[in-house]
Amino acid sequence: MMLTVYFLVWPVISAGILLMLIVSLVRDISDARKTGKKML
């Protein structure tokens, strides 16, 4: 039972972390464009 719950939950957690990273990257890129700075 616990193994089934684990296999169902970890993709949700991984997708949430990936979404959080993408959102922060988009915010950084838009902020850099507004201030005229380069990302690298």
C-alpha positions as CSV (number, residue, x, y, z in Angstrom):
1,M,0.0,0.0,0.0
2,M,2.7,2.5,1.0
3,L,4.7,1.7,-2.2
4,T,1.7,2.4,-4.3
5,V,1.2,5.8,-2.6
6,Y,4.9,6.6,-3.1
7,F,4.7,5.8,-6.8
8,L,1.6,8.1,-7.1
9,V,3.0,11.0,-5.1
10,W,6.6,11.4,-6.2
11,P,5.7,12.6,-9.8
12,V,3.4,15.3,-8.3
13,I,6.2,16.5,-6.0
14,S,8.7,16.5,-8.9
15,A,6.4,18.4,-11.1
16,G,5.8,21.0,-8.4
17,I,9.5,21.5,-7.9
18,L,10.1,21.8,-11.7
19,L,7.2,24.3,-12.0
20,M,8.7,26.4,-9.1
21,L,12.1,26.5,-10.9
22,I,10.6,27.4,-14.2
23,V,8.5,30.2,-12.6
24,S,11.6,31.7,-10.9
25,L,13.6,31.5,-14.1
26,V,10.9,33.3,-16.0
27,R,10.7,36.0,-13.3
28,D,14.5,36.4,-13.4
29,I,14.6,36.8,-17.2
30,S,11.8,39.3,-17.2
31,D,13.4,41.3,-14.3
32,A,16.7,41.3,-16.2
33,R,15.0,42.6,-19.3
34,K,13.3,45.4,-17.4
35,T,16.6,46.5,-15.8
36,G,18.7,46.0,-18.9
37,K,21.0,43.5,-17.3
38,K,22.2,40.3,-18.8
39,M,21.6,36.9,-17.2
40,L,25.1,35.6,-17.7
